[in-house]
Amino acid sequence: MPNQPPIALTIAGSDSGGGAGIQADLKTFHAQGVHGLSVIAAVTSQNTRGVTAVHPVPLAHIRSQIEAVFDDFPIAAVKTGMLGNAATVRAVATALRKHKPQWVVIDPVMISTTGSRLLDENAIEAVISELIPLADVLTPNLPEAEALLGRPLRTAKQLADAAQALLALGARGVLLKGGHGRGNEVVDRYFDKQGVMEIRHARLPREGHGTGCTLASAIAAELANGATPRLAVRRAVAYVQRALKSGYRPGGGAAFVLRH
């Protein structure tokens, strides 16, 4: 049909506060002109102050959601976010290997902006062995990269070595997000077989809620729209910067919700 948008799928957790997770993913897809599908892997009770409860969706229902969307839609890109536990990670990885979408963006969500753990510690090995090898783009922040590799990352050389280690695990591209760094400038570093691409931008004086979810979803949307991974990453970073700059505080917490 004419003017039919490409289709992207998010497999992640629901944020009742509307700033992150599935809700942020779908808003991002819509803003990028992509039809968004969702598979809810967990239901969280959260707001701008924090997460008060997490309910994992039963595996059978996660699988049935995945089969339902792949049975009906030509899915161009898949983005994974909060998966919660090792069993869910393995189930999602099995489904992705079965259906083989053109693009897969893996956001290894482990801890929320407000400090709540969103991935069981015993699930990290499953992420390493099952999900990372499927990633066209892997998008860890610095604490997540440290958890995946089991070592601190402080210097530029340590970051470069970490990216190479993640590429060696099977990811085709690795975006090491610099938001947890220090200084007035944020440096995001994208690594692939061509080398490293740095994206520098001013650090905004505010804490964003859902920035990681939005960034990974924007990359998936750009890939679905036909961009190369490097172009998708560059455009997605710029999009998140704009959305955070015009963000707002709908609740009582300190975190700013992005204006998707």
C-alpha positions as CSV (number, residue, x, y, z in Angstrom):
1,M,0.0,0.0,0.0
2,P,1.2,3.6,-0.7
3,N,2.8,5.4,2.2
4,Q,2.8,2.4,4.5
5,P,5.2,2.9,7.3
6,P,7.9,0.4,8.2
7,I,7.3,-1.7,11.3
8,A,9.4,-2.0,14.4
9,L,8.9,-4.2,17.5
10,T,9.8,-3.5,21.1
11,I,10.2,-6.3,23.6
12,A,10.5,-4.6,27.0
13,G,8.8,-3.7,30.3
14,S,5.9,-1.5,30.8
15,D,6.4,1.8,32.7
16,S,3.2,2.9,34.4
17,G,4.7,6.4,34.7
18,G,4.8,6.7,30.9
19,G,8.4,8.0,30.7
20,A,10.4,4.9,29.9
21,G,10.0,1.3,28.7
22,I,7.3,0.2,26.3
23,Q,5.6,3.6,26.5
24,A,8.7,5.5,25.6
25,D,9.5,3.0,22.8
26,L,6.1,3.4,21.1
27,K,6.2,7.2,21.4
28,T,9.6,7.1,19.8
29,F,8.5,4.8,17.0
30,H,5.5,7.1,16.2
31,A,7.7,10.2,16.2
32,Q,10.0,8.6,13.7
33,G,7.2,7.6,11.4
34,V,7.3,3.9,12.2
35,H,4.4,1.6,13.1
36,G,5.2,0.2,16.6
37,L,4.4,-3.2,17.9
38,S,5.0,-4.3,21.5
39,V,5.7,-7.5,23.5
40,I,5.5,-6.8,27.2
41,A,8.0,-8.8,29.1
42,A,7.3,-7.3,32.6
43,V,4.9,-4.9,34.2
44,T,6.4,-2.4,36.6
45,S,4.8,-0.1,39.1
46,Q,6.7,3.1,38.8
47,N,6.6,6.8,38.6
48,T,9.2,9.6,38.4
49,R,10.3,8.8,41.9
50,G,11.2,5.2,41.4
51,V,10.0,1.6,40.9
52,T,7.9,0.0,43.6
53,A,7.1,-3.4,42.1
54,V,8.0,-5.6,39.1
55,H,5.8,-8.4,37.8
56,P,7.4,-10.6,35.2
57,V,5.0,-11.7,32.5
58,P,4.7,-15.5,32.3
59,L,7.0,-17.0,29.6
60,A,4.1,-18.6,27.7
61,H,2.4,-15.3,27.3
62,I,5.7,-13.6,26.2
63,R,6.1,-16.3,23.6
64,S,2.5,-16.0,22.4
65,Q,2.9,-12.2,22.0
66,I,6.0,-12.7,19.9
67,E,4.4,-15.3,17.7
68,A,1.3,-13.2,17.2
69,V,3.2,-10.2,15.9
70,F,5.6,-12.1,13.7
71,D,2.7,-14.1,12.3
72,D,1.0,-11.0,10.9
73,F,3.5,-8.2,10.4
74,P,6.6,-7.7,8.2
75,I,8.9,-6.6,11.1
76,A,11.9,-4.6,9.9
77,A,13.6,-4.0,13.3
78,V,13.4,-5.3,16.8
79,K,14.5,-3.5,20.0
80,T,14.8,-5.3,23.3
81,G,14.8,-3.5,26.7
82,M,14.0,-4.6,30.2
83,L,13.7,-8.4,30.2
84,G,14.0,-9.0,33.9
85,N,15.4,-12.5,34.3
86,A,17.4,-15.2,32.6
87,A,14.4,-17.3,31.5
88,T,12.9,-14.4,29.6
89,V,16.2,-13.5,28.0
90,R,16.6,-17.0,26.7
91,A,13.0,-17.1,25.4
92,V,13.4,-13.8,23.6
93,A,16.7,-14.9,22.1
94,T,15.2,-18.2,20.9
95,A,12.4,-16.3,19.2
96,L,14.8,-13.9,17.5
97,R,16.9,-16.7,16.2
98,K,13.7,-18.4,14.8
99,H,12.3,-15.3,13.1
100,K,15.5,-13.6,12.0
101,P,14.4,-9.9,11.8
102,Q,16.7,-7.8,9.6
103,W,17.8,-5.6,12.4
104,V,18.1,-6.2,16.2
105,V,19.0,-3.5,18.7
106,I,19.8,-4.8,22.2
107,D,19.5,-2.4,25.1
108,P,20.8,-4.4,28.1
109,V,18.6,-2.7,30.7
110,M,19.9,-3.5,34.2
111,I,19.2,-0.6,36.5
112,S,16.6,2.2,36.2
113,T,17.5,5.9,36.3
114,T,16.2,6.0,39.9
115,G,18.4,3.1,40.9
116,S,16.1,0.1,40.9
117,R,17.4,-3.2,39.6
118,L,15.6,-4.3,36.5
119,L,17.6,-7.4,35.6
120,D,18.4,-10.3,37.9
121,E,22.2,-10.7,38.5
122,N,22.0,-14.3,37.4
123,A,20.6,-13.2,34.0
124,I,23.8,-11.3,32.9
125,E,25.4,-14.5,31.6
126,A,22.3,-15.2,29.5
127,V,22.5,-11.7,28.0
128,I,26.2,-12.3,27.2
129,S,25.7,-15.7,25.6
130,E,22.2,-15.5,24.1
131,L,21.4,-11.8,23.3
132,I,24.6,-10.1,22.5
133,P,25.5,-12.4,19.5
134,L,22.2,-11.3,17.9
135,A,22.8,-7.6,18.2
136,D,23.3,-5.4,15.2
137,V,23.6,-2.6,17.7
138,L,24.3,-3.0,21.4
139,T,23.6,0.1,23.6
140,P,25.1,-0.3,27.1
141,N,25.7,2.7,29.3
142,L,28.9,2.6,31.3
143,P,27.6,0.8,34.4
144,E,26.0,-1.8,32.2
145,A,29.2,-2.3,30.2
146,E,31.1,-2.7,33.4
147,A,28.6,-5.3,34.6
148,L,28.7,-7.2,31.3
149,L,32.5,-7.4,31.4
150,G,33.1,-7.5,35.1
151,R,35.7,-4.7,35.2
152,P,35.7,-0.9,35.7
153,L,35.8,1.4,32.7
154,R,37.4,4.8,33.3
155,T,39.9,5.6,30.6
156,A,39.6,6.0,26.9
157,K,41.7,2.9,26.4
158,Q,39.6,0.9,28.8
159,L,36.5,1.9,26.9
160,A,38.0,1.0,23.6
161,D,39.1,-2.4,25.0
162,A,35.6,-2.9,26.4
163,A,34.0,-2.2,23.0
164,Q,36.3,-4.7,21.3
165,A,35.4,-7.3,24.0
166,L,31.7,-6.8,23.3
167,L,32.2,-7.0,19.6
168,A,34.1,-10.2,20.1
169,L,31.0,-11.6,21.9
170,G,29.2,-11.3,18.6
171,A,27.7,-7.8,18.4
172,R,28.1,-6.1,15.0
173,G,28.1,-2.6,16.6
174,V,28.5,-1.3,20.1
175,L,27.3,2.1,21.3
176,L,29.0,3.0,24.6
177,K,26.8,5.7,26.0
178,G,28.6,8.5,27.8
179,G,25.8,9.9,29.9
180,H,27.2,8.4,33.2
181,G,30.6,10.1,32.6
182,R,31.7,13.3,34.1
183,G,32.4,16.8,32.7
184,N,30.4,19.3,30.7
185,E,30.5,17.2,27.6
186,V,28.9,13.8,26.9
187,V,30.9,11.6,24.6
188,D,29.0,8.7,23.0
189,R,31.3,6.2,21.2
190,Y,30.1,3.8,18.5
191,F,32.4,0.9,17.6
192,D,32.1,-1.5,14.7
193,K,34.5,-3.2,12.2
194,Q,35.2,0.2,10.6
195,G,36.5,1.6,13.9
196,V,35.2,4.2,16.3
197,M,32.8,7.1,15.8
198,E,32.6,9.7,18.5
199,I,29.5,11.8,19.0
200,R,30.0,14.8,21.4
201,H,27.4,17.1,22.8
202,A,26.9,19.4,25.7
203,R,25.7,17.8,29.0
204,L,22.3,19.1,29.8
205,P,21.8,20.2,33.5
206,R,19.0,17.7,34.1
207,E,18.4,14.0,34.7
208,G,16.4,12.3,32.0
209,H,13.9,9.4,32.5
210,G,13.8,7.0,29.7
211,T,16.7,8.3,27.7
212,G,18.2,4.8,27.2
213,C,15.0,3.3,26.1
214,T,14.3,6.2,23.7
215,L,17.8,6.0,22.2
216,A,17.6,2.3,21.4
217,S,14.1,2.7,20.0
218,A,15.2,5.6,17.9
219,I,18.1,3.6,16.5
220,A,15.7,0.7,15.7
221,A,13.3,3.1,14.0
222,E,16.0,4.7,11.9
223,L,17.2,1.2,10.8
224,A,13.6,0.3,9.9
225,N,13.5,3.5,7.9
226,G,16.5,2.4,5.9
227,A,19.4,4.1,7.6
228,T,22.8,2.4,8.0
229,P,23.8,1.6,11.7
230,R,26.2,4.5,11.9
231,L,23.7,7.0,10.5
232,A,21.0,5.5,12.7
233,V,23.1,6.0,15.8
234,R,24.0,9.6,14.9
235,R,20.4,10.6,14.2
236,A,19.1,8.8,17.3
237,V,21.6,10.6,19.6
238,A,20.5,13.9,18.1
239,Y,16.9,13.0,18.6
240,V,17.3,12.2,22.3
241,Q,19.2,15.4,22.8
242,R,16.3,17.4,21.3
243,A,13.7,15.5,23.3
244,L,15.6,15.9,26.6
245,K,16.3,19.6,26.0
246,S,12.6,20.2,25.7
247,G,11.7,17.7,28.4
248,Y,9.4,18.3,31.3
249,R,8.7,17.1,34.9
250,P,5.1,15.7,35.0
251,G,5.5,14.2,38.5
252,G,7.1,15.0,41.8
253,G,10.4,13.3,41.1
254,A,13.6,15.1,39.9
255,A,13.7,13.2,36.6
256,F,12.7,14.9,33.3
257,V,10.5,13.0,30.9
258,L,11.4,13.4,27.3
259,R,9.2,15.3,24.9
260,H,9.1,12.5,22.3
